[in-house]
Amino acid sequence: MAGVSLKNVSKSYDGMPAVVREVSLEIAKGEFCVFVGPSGCGKSTLLRMVAGLEDISGGELFIGGKYMNDLAPSERNVAMVFQNYALYPHLTVADNISFGLSLTGMNRSTIKQRVAQIAELLQISHLLARLPRALSGGQRQRVAIGRAMVRAPGVFLFDEPLSNLDAALRTQMRVEINRLHREYGEASTIYVTHDQVEALTLADKIVLLRTGEDVTRHGSVAQIGAPMELYERPANLFVAGFIGSPRMNFVPARVEAIDAAGVTVRTALGAQLRAAVQAGSLKPGDAVTLGARPEHVVLQSAAGDNTLDVGVSWVERLGDQTFAYLDGGLEEPLLARQEGTTGVAVQDKLHLHVPPGACHLFDAAGDALPRLKV
């Protein structure tokens, strides 16, 4: 099995600005790494460069410590699972799984044994004689995964493999992919998705890629880390706004005071809020953005410290939780998530408590200030 190393890897087309810029990353043997980000951020392009399906414009790629830039896909010891399954419609499930092995000249008895082992692991042994048209979407995806697994590659590459499935099947397949990764062995996995739920639930390591002018200024990578690291300690406004569903609330403000307990800010509407963060180079008067996740704020009837006056503009009741959309005098509504079903109603006038320990603070450049332990 093999680890993957990318050193300042970039990709550009015909002199255009780079679609992938200066990505440096280490993926350990056996690690499950997820590339996630908005459409157009280059996550599939980056995956295809690892696979050898796209040339690398700049930087270096190593798999298992071996330089890969100039090697053909067949020489890289990787196997790819595509978004559209790419099954041969005229071949049975067994023949689809074994197709790659047949090209290597492996003897038939060994191929049959390998296919049987993989089919049992994927729970599709009863489907081996069927054609793809007789399979459900989830079953076809298992066959595509089996075709990759049977080769015993050093690295598995998944390009948005669940995007064609309905919500229930996506949940089921997330569980299955996680189980297969744990049970199959030490193969490294790189998985591309636009769905942050998949990223948070599957990954050992997340690579969040960004788009737009920030790519030119800072490179493609917004943050690399464990799922809860990106959720609890986003490095910048982009990460804070992308990771978490629904996204973090943002309140523009200016620094009013700094002390050992953190930074006190004042919003344009006059509310005073304290964030338990280290001030760094901030000084009074500096423009900042205060952030707080919907699940970490509290709606209450009485005013108090660290509260914003809000009016309820919309309520979504989902049974196990309730989302209240709040007018706080900002360009975008604030959002509070509450457990279960609550009595909050449209046009209620309430106060939104933002605990200092739940506050994130971002400077004028969008970079996060370190949070204090509270």
C-alpha positions in Angstrom: 0.0 0.0 0.0 1.1 3.6 -0.6 1.0 7.1 0.8 0.6 10.1 -1.5 2.6 13.3 -1.5 1.8 16.5 -3.4 4.4 19.3 -3.5 3.3 22.6 -4.8 1.1 20.9 -7.4 -0.7 23.3 -9.9 -2.8 23.0 -13.1 -3.5 25.6 -15.7 -4.8 25.4 -19.3 -3.5 27.4 -22.3 -2.0 30.2 -20.3 -5.2 30.8 -18.3 -5.0 31.4 -14.5 -4.4 28.2 -12.6 -7.5 26.2 -11.7 -5.4 24.4 -9.1 -2.6 26.3 -7.5 0.3 25.3 -5.2 -1.3 22.3 -3.4 1.0 20.7 -0.9 -0.3 17.7 0.9 0.7 14.5 2.7 -1.7 11.5 2.7 -0.5 8.7 4.9 -0.8 5.0 4.0 -4.3 3.9 5.0 -5.6 7.4 5.4 -9.0 8.5 4.1 -8.6 12.0 2.6 -11.5 14.0 1.2 -11.2 16.8 -1.3 -14.2 19.1 -0.8 -15.2 22.6 -2.0 -17.6 24.5 -4.1 -18.1 23.9 -7.8 -15.2 25.0 -9.9 -12.6 24.8 -7.1 -10.6 22.1 -9.0 -11.1 19.1 -6.7 -11.8 16.6 -9.5 -9.0 18.1 -11.5 -6.6 17.5 -8.6 -7.9 13.9 -8.3 -7.4 13.3 -12.0 -3.8 14.6 -11.7 -3.1 12.0 -9.0 -4.7 9.3 -11.3 -2.6 10.4 -14.3 -5.7 11.5 -16.3 -4.5 15.1 -16.3 -1.0 16.4 -16.8 0.6 18.3 -13.9 1.5 21.9 -14.9 3.8 22.5 -11.9 5.0 20.7 -8.8 5.6 17.1 -8.0 3.5 14.0 -7.2 4.8 11.0 -5.3 3.0 7.7 -4.6 4.7 5.3 -2.3 7.7 7.5 -2.4 8.0 7.2 -6.2 8.0 10.2 -8.5 4.8 10.0 -10.7 4.6 13.1 -12.8 5.6 11.3 -16.0 4.1 7.9 -15.4 1.0 6.6 -17.2 -2.1 5.9 -15.2 -1.5 2.1 -15.5 1.9 2.5 -13.8 0.7 4.4 -10.7 -1.0 1.5 -8.7 -4.2 3.4 -8.3 -7.8 2.5 -9.0 -10.6 5.0 -9.7 -14.3 4.9 -9.1 -16.1 7.4 -11.3 -19.3 9.4 -10.8 -21.2 7.6 -13.6 -20.1 4.1 -12.6 -18.7 3.4 -16.2 -19.8 -0.2 -16.3 -19.8 -2.3 -19.5 -23.5 -2.8 -20.2 -23.0 -6.1 -22.1 -20.9 -7.7 -19.4 -22.2 -9.4 -16.3 -21.4 -8.1 -12.8 -18.6 -10.8 -12.4 -17.1 -9.9 -15.8 -17.2 -6.1 -15.0 -15.4 -6.7 -11.7 -12.8 -9.0 -13.3 -12.2 -7.0 -16.5 -9.0 -5.3 -15.4 -7.5 -8.6 -14.1 -8.3 -10.4 -17.3 -6.1 -7.9 -19.2 -3.2 -8.7 -17.0 -3.1 -12.4 -18.0 -4.0 -13.7 -14.5 -5.3 -17.3 -14.6 -9.0 -17.8 -14.5 -9.2 -19.7 -11.2 -7.3 -16.9 -9.4 -9.6 -14.3 -11.0 -12.7 -16.2 -10.0 -11.5 -16.5 -6.4 -10.7 -12.8 -6.2 -14.0 -11.8 -7.6 -15.8 -14.0 -5.2 -14.0 -12.6 -2.2 -14.7 -9.0 -3.3 -18.4 -9.8 -4.0 -18.8 -11.3 -0.6 -17.3 -8.2 1.0 -19.6 -5.9 -1.0 -22.6 -8.2 -0.4 -23.3 -8.6 -4.1 -22.5 -12.3 -4.5 -26.1 -13.0 -5.6 -25.8 -10.5 -8.4 -22.7 -11.8 -10.2 -24.6 -13.3 -13.2 -26.7 -10.1 -13.8 -26.2 -7.4 -16.3 -25.9 -3.7 -15.1 -29.3 -2.8 -16.5 -30.9 -5.2 -13.9 -29.2 -3.4 -11.0 -30.3 -0.5 -8.8 -28.1 2.6 -8.5 -26.7 1.4 -5.2 -25.9 -2.0 -6.6 -24.1 -0.5 -9.7 -22.0 1.7 -7.4 -21.0 -1.5 -5.4 -19.9 -3.1 -8.7 -17.9 -0.1 -9.7 -16.2 -0.2 -6.2 -15.6 -3.9 -6.6 -13.9 -3.4 -9.9 -11.5 -1.0 -8.2 -11.0 -3.2 -5.1 -10.2 -6.4 -7.0 -7.0 -4.9 -8.3 -5.7 -4.4 -4.7 -4.3 -1.0 -5.6 -2.2 1.1 -3.2 -4.5 4.1 -3.6 -8.3 4.3 -4.2 -9.7 7.4 -6.0 -13.4 8.3 -5.7 -14.8 11.1 -7.9 -18.2 12.1 -6.4 -19.4 8.5 -6.4 -22.7 9.1 -4.6 -23.9 12.1 -6.5 -26.3 10.1 -8.7 -28.0 8.4 -5.8 -31.0 9.6 -3.8 -30.7 10.8 -0.2 -31.4 7.5 1.5 -29.0 5.6 -0.7 -26.3 8.2 -0.2 -26.6 7.7 3.5 -26.4 3.9 3.2 -23.5 4.0 0.8 -21.5 6.4 3.1 -21.8 3.7 5.8 -20.7 1.0 3.4 -17.7 3.0 2.1 -16.6 3.7 5.6 -17.0 0.0 6.5 -15.0 -1.1 3.4 -12.2 1.3 4.2 -11.9 0.0 7.7 -12.2 -3.7 6.7 -10.3 -3.8 3.5 -6.8 -2.9 4.8 -4.2 -0.3 4.5 -5.0 1.3 1.1 -5.0 5.1 1.0 -8.2 6.7 -0.2 -8.8 10.1 -1.9 -12.5 11.0 -2.2 -13.9 14.0 -4.0 -17.2 15.5 -3.0 -19.1 18.8 -2.9 -21.2 17.4 0.0 -19.7 18.5 3.3 -21.8 15.8 5.2 -19.8 13.2 3.2 -16.6 15.0 4.0 -17.3 15.3 7.7 -18.5 11.7 8.2 -16.0 9.8 6.0 -12.7 11.7 6.3 -9.6 11.2 8.4 -8.4 14.4 6.7 -10.2 17.1 4.8 -8.7 19.3 2.1 -11.0 22.3 1.6 -10.3 24.0 -1.7 -11.5 27.5 -2.6 -12.4 29.4 -5.7 -12.1 32.9 -7.1 -9.4 35.5 -6.6 -8.2 34.0 -3.3 -6.8 31.1 -5.3 -4.4 33.5 -7.1 -3.5 35.3 -3.8 -3.3 32.4 -1.4 -3.3 29.1 -3.4 -6.1 26.6 -3.7 -6.0 25.2 -0.2 -8.1 27.0 2.3 -7.4 24.6 5.2 -6.3 21.0 5.8 -7.1 19.1 8.9 -9.3 16.6 10.7 -13.1 17.1 10.2 -13.7 18.5 13.7 -10.7 20.8 13.4 -12.2 22.5 10.5 -15.6 22.7 12.2 -14.3 23.9 15.6 -11.3 26.0 14.5 -11.9 27.3 10.9 -8.8 29.1 9.7 -10.6 31.8 7.9 -14.0 33.2 6.8 -14.2 30.9 3.8 -13.8 27.7 5.9 -16.2 29.0 8.5 -18.8 29.8 5.9 -18.4 26.4 4.0 -18.1 23.9 6.8 -21.2 23.4 8.9 -24.8 23.0 7.8 -26.4 25.4 8.0 -23.4 27.8 7.7 -22.0 30.0 10.5 -23.7 33.3 11.3 -21.6 36.4 10.6 -21.9 39.8 12.2 -19.7 42.8 11.0 -18.4 44.8 13.9 -15.4 46.9 15.1 -13.1 46.3 18.0 -14.1 48.3 21.1 -11.9 46.8 23.9 -9.3 44.1 24.5 -8.6 42.4 27.8 -7.6 39.0 29.3 -11.1 37.7 28.8 -11.0 38.3 25.1 -12.1 41.0 22.6 -15.2 43.2 22.9 -16.7 44.4 19.7 -19.6 46.7 18.8 -21.9 46.1 15.8 -23.2 48.8 13.5 -26.5 48.7 15.3 -24.8 49.3 18.7 -24.9 45.8 20.2 -21.9 44.9 22.3 -20.5 41.4 22.1 -17.5 39.8 23.7 -15.6 37.0 22.0 -13.3 34.7 24.0 -10.4 35.0 21.5 -6.8 36.1 21.5 -6.5 39.6 20.1 -3.2 39.1 18.3 -2.4 42.4 16.5 -6.0 43.8 16.7 -6.5 47.2 18.2 -9.6 49.3 19.1 -11.3 50.5 16.0 -10.3 47.6 13.7 -12.9 46.1 11.5 -13.7 42.5 12.3 -16.3 39.8 11.6 -17.8 37.9 14.5 -19.1 34.4 13.8 -21.3 32.0 15.7 -22.8 28.7 14.6 -26.6 28.4 14.7 -26.4 25.4 17.1 -24.3 27.4 19.6 -26.6 30.5 20.0 -29.7 30.7 22.3 -33.0 32.5 21.7 -34.4 34.0 24.9 -37.2 36.4 25.9 -35.0 38.6 28.2 -32.1 40.8 27.2 -28.7 40.3 28.8 -25.0 40.2 28.2 -23.8 39.3 24.7 -27.3 39.5 23.1 -28.7 40.9 19.9 -32.2 42.1 19.5 -33.9 40.1 16.7 -37.3 39.5 15.2 -38.4 36.1 13.9 -39.0 36.2 10.1 -39.4 32.5 9.4 -39.5 29.2 11.2 -38.7 25.7 9.9 -40.0 22.8 12.1 -38.3 19.5 11.2 -39.5 17.5 14.2 -36.2 16.7 15.8 -35.1 20.3 15.4 -36.3 23.8 14.6 -34.6 26.5 12.6 -35.5 30.1 13.4 -34.5 32.8 10.8 -33.9 36.1 12.5 -33.9 39.7 11.4 -31.0 41.4 13.2 -30.8 44.5 11.0 -28.1 42.9 8.9 -28.0 42.2 5.1 -28.5 38.5 5.7 -30.8 36.8 8.3 -29.3 35.2 11.4 -30.1 31.6 12.1 -30.7 29.7 15.4 -31.1 26.0 15.6 -33.1 24.6 18.5 -33.7 21.0 19.6 -37.2 19.5 19.0 -40.3 21.6 18.4 -40.4 25.0 20.1 -43.0 27.7 20.4 -41.1 30.3 18.5 -43.4 32.0 15.9 -43.0 34.5 13.1 -43.0 38.2 14.2 -41.8 37.3 17.8 -39.4 39.8 19.2 -36.6 38.0 21.0 -33.0 38.3 22.1 -30.2 36.1 20.6 -27.6 35.2 23.2 -24.2 34.5 21.7 -21.9 32.9 24.4 -18.4 34.4 24.4 -16.9 30.9 24.2 -19.0 30.1 21.1 -17.7 33.2 19.2 -15.2 33.2 16.4 -13.5 36.4 15.4 -12.0 37.1 12.0 -9.8 40.1 11.1 -10.2 42.4 8.1 -8.2 40.0 6.0 -10.6 37.2 6.9 -8.2 35.2 9.1 -9.4 33.7 12.3 -8.1 34.8 15.7 -7.1 31.9 18.1 -9.8 31.1 20.6 -9.3 31.1 24.3 -10.0 28.1 26.4 -13.1 28.8 28.5 
